[in-house]
Amino acid sequence: MKKSVFYDHLIEACSQSGLPIEQAISKIRDMGVDAVEINLTMLLNDEEHISRMLHENDLKISSIYEMYDWGNKPDPARAKVQVDTAAKYDAGRILIVPGFLSSMETRHLKKVSIDKEKLFDFMDHDKKIENMKRVLIEVTDYAMSKGVTVTLEDFDSDKAPYATSDELEWFMKNVDGLRFTFDCGNFAYSDEDACKAYQKLQKSIVHVHCKDRGIDPTIKNGLKNNRGLVTVPTGGGYLPLKEILTDLIRSGYSGYFVIEHFGAADQMATIERSVKFLNEIDKCNA
């Protein structure tokens, strides 16, 4: 099992503990982590230092992510830099967050989301979604020529027209070569069953964010699958991560399992607990 963790978590851990970033990097390597997931801007702003630390600790980059506003500014230039950077570091994957809808468009999207045919018709004709699709096609074609795979994830925002499995299915059907980063915890945001979403999109999965969710007792009745969005270690929440990750392994998935828990009160301790959970899954499926 190839394990990765968000570089952002290491920065947060250093802020919490006063630990130098070099020691944080060394600690996760000692835990058995193989790679980091990193934001493009963060990497390029400190590339020489980050590159040296990763090399000295024999850590790879599992994926590079970046956020865009292609609905309003459909310019692929920065994303092509993202592709080139991934190719340079042999990352193989990039995650793109292509943009968001206006409040009015979001209300319309939610209104039609219960009817797949109406949802797809809305997505076919919305200008911002068309801009996102057009740039994704160009960037994905460019990435394939460089040996890099472009992915979307199930993003936890009402304004993201790729938050649900149906919305993601539309993008996968309309952009050849586009693949899916499965964030185990984000379908809960949309009150969608993570197992059913996983089964629907499994053939497109090339990367996995192992995010769990903790129960929030203030959540009111009316939500079926969202029992809270509390930050917890991987395997420490209410989502069926053990079942999903086990099925991924048994189905032949060989990509990274990326630890994700933004906002953890003690990031380093939380990373350690998450690694332990993944190691247990790995051992059971050896």
C-alpha positions in Angstrom: 0.0 0.0 0.0 1.4 3.4 -1.1 0.6 6.0 1.6 0.7 9.8 1.1 -0.2 12.8 3.2 -1.1 16.4 2.4 2.0 18.7 2.7 -0.4 21.3 4.1 -0.9 19.0 7.2 2.9 19.1 7.8 2.9 22.9 7.6 0.0 22.9 10.1 1.7 20.4 12.4 4.8 22.6 12.5 2.7 25.6 13.3 1.0 23.7 16.1 4.2 22.2 17.7 7.1 24.5 16.7 8.6 21.5 14.9 10.9 22.4 11.9 9.5 21.3 8.6 12.6 19.2 8.0 11.8 17.1 11.2 8.1 16.8 10.2 9.1 15.4 6.9 11.5 13.0 8.5 8.8 11.9 11.0 6.3 10.9 8.4 8.9 9.0 6.5 9.7 7.1 9.7 6.0 6.3 10.0 6.1 4.6 6.6 4.6 7.4 4.5 5.8 7.3 0.9 4.7 10.6 -0.6 3.1 14.0 -0.1 0.2 15.7 -1.9 1.0 19.3 -2.5 -0.6 22.5 -3.9 1.1 23.8 -7.1 1.5 27.4 -5.8 2.9 26.1 -2.5 5.4 23.9 -4.3 6.6 26.5 -6.8 7.0 29.2 -4.1 9.5 27.1 -2.2 10.5 24.5 -4.9 14.2 24.1 -4.2 13.8 23.6 -0.5 10.8 21.3 -0.8 12.4 19.3 -3.5 15.6 18.8 -1.5 13.7 17.7 1.6 11.7 15.2 -0.4 14.8 13.8 -2.1 16.7 13.5 1.2 13.9 11.5 2.7 13.1 9.4 -0.4 9.6 10.8 -0.6 7.7 11.2 -3.8 4.8 13.6 -4.8 1.6 11.6 -5.2 -0.4 14.4 -6.8 -0.3 18.2 -7.3 -3.5 20.1 -6.9 -4.7 23.6 -7.7 -7.9 25.7 -7.8 -9.1 27.8 -10.7 -11.9 30.1 -11.8 -12.5 28.7 -15.2 -16.2 29.4 -15.2 -15.3 33.1 -15.4 -11.7 33.0 -16.7 -11.2 29.9 -19.0 -7.4 30.1 -19.3 -5.5 26.8 -19.4 -2.0 28.3 -19.1 -1.5 27.8 -15.3 -2.9 24.2 -15.5 -0.3 23.4 -18.2 2.4 24.5 -15.7 0.7 22.2 -13.2 1.0 19.3 -15.7 4.6 20.1 -16.5 5.5 20.2 -12.8 3.8 16.9 -12.2 5.7 15.4 -15.1 9.0 16.8 -13.8 8.4 15.1 -10.4 7.0 11.9 -11.9 3.8 12.5 -9.9 1.6 11.0 -12.6 -1.6 12.7 -11.3 -2.9 16.2 -10.9 -6.2 17.3 -9.2 -8.0 20.3 -10.6 -10.7 22.3 -8.9 -12.0 24.1 -12.0 -14.3 26.7 -10.5 -17.6 27.4 -8.9 -21.1 28.6 -9.8 -22.9 31.7 -8.8 -25.5 31.6 -6.0 -28.3 31.7 -8.6 -26.8 28.9 -10.7 -26.3 26.9 -7.5 -29.9 27.2 -6.6 -30.9 26.0 -10.0 -28.4 23.1 -9.9 -29.9 21.9 -6.5 -33.4 22.2 -7.9 -32.7 19.9 -10.8 -30.3 17.5 -9.1 -33.0 15.0 -8.1 -33.7 14.3 -11.8 -30.6 13.1 -13.6 -32.0 14.0 -17.1 -32.8 17.6 -16.0 -29.4 17.8 -14.2 -27.5 16.8 -17.4 -29.6 19.2 -19.5 -28.7 22.0 -17.1 -25.0 21.1 -17.2 -25.1 20.9 -21.0 -26.3 24.5 -21.3 -24.7 26.4 -18.3 -22.1 28.8 -19.6 -19.7 28.4 -16.6 -19.8 24.6 -16.8 -19.2 24.8 -20.5 -16.1 26.9 -19.9 -14.9 24.4 -17.3 -15.4 21.5 -19.7 -13.7 23.3 -22.6 -10.5 24.0 -20.6 -10.6 20.5 -19.0 -10.6 19.0 -22.5 -7.6 21.1 -23.6 -5.6 20.5 -20.3 -6.4 16.7 -20.3 -5.3 16.3 -23.9 -2.1 18.2 -23.0 -1.6 16.1 -19.9 -2.0 12.8 -21.7 0.8 13.9 -24.1 3.0 14.3 -21.0 2.1 11.0 -19.3 0.0 12.8 -16.6 -3.6 12.0 -15.6 -6.0 14.9 -14.9 -8.6 14.3 -12.1 -11.6 15.9 -10.5 -12.7 15.1 -7.0 -16.1 15.1 -5.3 -15.6 18.6 -3.8 -17.4 19.6 -0.7 -19.2 22.8 -1.8 -22.7 23.5 -3.0 -21.3 25.8 -5.6 -19.1 23.1 -7.1 -20.9 21.4 -10.1 -18.8 18.2 -9.4 -19.9 17.5 -5.8 -22.2 14.6 -6.5 -21.7 11.3 -8.3 -24.1 12.3 -11.1 -22.3 15.6 -11.6 -19.0 13.9 -11.8 -20.4 11.3 -14.1 -21.4 14.1 -16.5 -17.8 15.4 -16.5 -16.3 11.9 -17.0 -18.6 11.4 -20.0 -17.9 14.8 -21.6 -14.1 15.0 -21.1 -12.1 12.1 -22.6 -9.3 10.9 -20.4 -10.5 12.7 -17.3 -10.4 10.5 -14.2 -11.6 10.6 -10.6 -9.9 11.3 -7.3 -12.2 9.6 -4.9 -12.5 11.6 -1.7 -14.1 9.2 0.7 -15.4 11.9 3.0 -16.9 14.5 0.6 -20.0 12.7 -0.5 -21.3 13.1 3.0 -21.3 16.8 2.5 -23.8 16.3 -0.3 -25.7 13.8 1.8 -24.9 11.0 -0.6 -24.1 7.4 0.2 -20.3 7.0 -0.1 -20.5 3.3 -0.9 -23.1 3.8 -3.7 -21.1 6.7 -5.2 -17.9 4.6 -5.0 -19.6 1.8 -6.9 -21.0 4.1 -9.6 -17.6 5.8 -10.3 -15.2 3.0 -9.4 -14.0 2.5 -13.0 -12.8 6.1 -13.1 -10.9 6.1 -9.8 -7.1 6.5 -10.1 -6.4 8.3 -6.8 -8.0 8.2 -3.3 -8.2 10.7 -0.5 -8.8 8.8 2.8 -10.9 11.4 4.5 -13.2 10.2 7.3 -16.0 12.3 9.0 -17.0 12.5 12.7 -20.5 12.7 14.0 -21.8 16.2 14.8 -24.6 15.9 17.4 -26.0 19.3 16.3 -27.0 17.9 12.9 -30.8 18.0 12.6 -33.0 15.3 11.2 -33.6 15.3 7.5 -30.2 14.3 6.4 -29.8 10.7 5.4 -26.0 10.2 5.0 -24.5 13.3 6.5 -24.1 12.7 10.2 -21.5 15.4 10.6 -18.4 16.8 9.0 -16.1 16.8 12.1 -12.4 16.3 11.4 -11.2 12.9 12.6 -8.3 10.6 11.8 -8.7 8.2 8.9 -10.7 5.3 10.2 -11.9 7.3 13.3 -15.3 8.4 12.0 -18.6 7.0 10.9 -17.8 6.4 7.2 -17.3 2.8 6.0 -13.7 3.3 5.0 -12.6 -0.2 6.0 -15.0 -1.7 3.5 -14.3 0.8 0.7 -10.5 0.6 1.0 -10.6 -3.2 1.2 -12.7 -3.4 -1.9 -10.4 -1.1 -3.7 -7.4 -3.2 -2.9 -9.1 -6.5 -3.8 -10.3 -4.9 -7.1 -6.6 -4.2 -8.1 -6.3 -0.6 -7.2 -2.5 0.2 -7.0 -2.5 4.0 -6.5 -1.9 6.1 -3.5 -4.0 6.2 -0.3 -3.8 9.8 0.8 -4.3 10.8 4.4 -6.5 13.9 4.6 -7.8 15.7 7.7 -7.6 19.5 7.3 -8.1 21.3 10.6 -7.0 18.5 13.0 -6.1 19.9 16.4 -2.9 17.9 16.5 -1.9 17.1 13.0 1.1 15.0 13.7 -0.7 12.7 16.2 -3.6 12.5 13.8 -1.4 11.5 10.9 0.1 8.8 13.1 -3.3 7.4 13.9 -4.3 7.5 10.3 -1.1 5.7 9.2 -1.8 3.0 11.8 -5.3 2.5 10.4 -4.1 2.2 6.8 -1.4 -0.3 7.9 -4.1 -2.4 9.5 -6.1 -2.4 6.3 -2.9 -3.3 4.3 -2.1 -6.2 6.7 -5.5 -7.7 6.5 -5.3 -7.7 2.7 -1.7 -8.9 2.3 
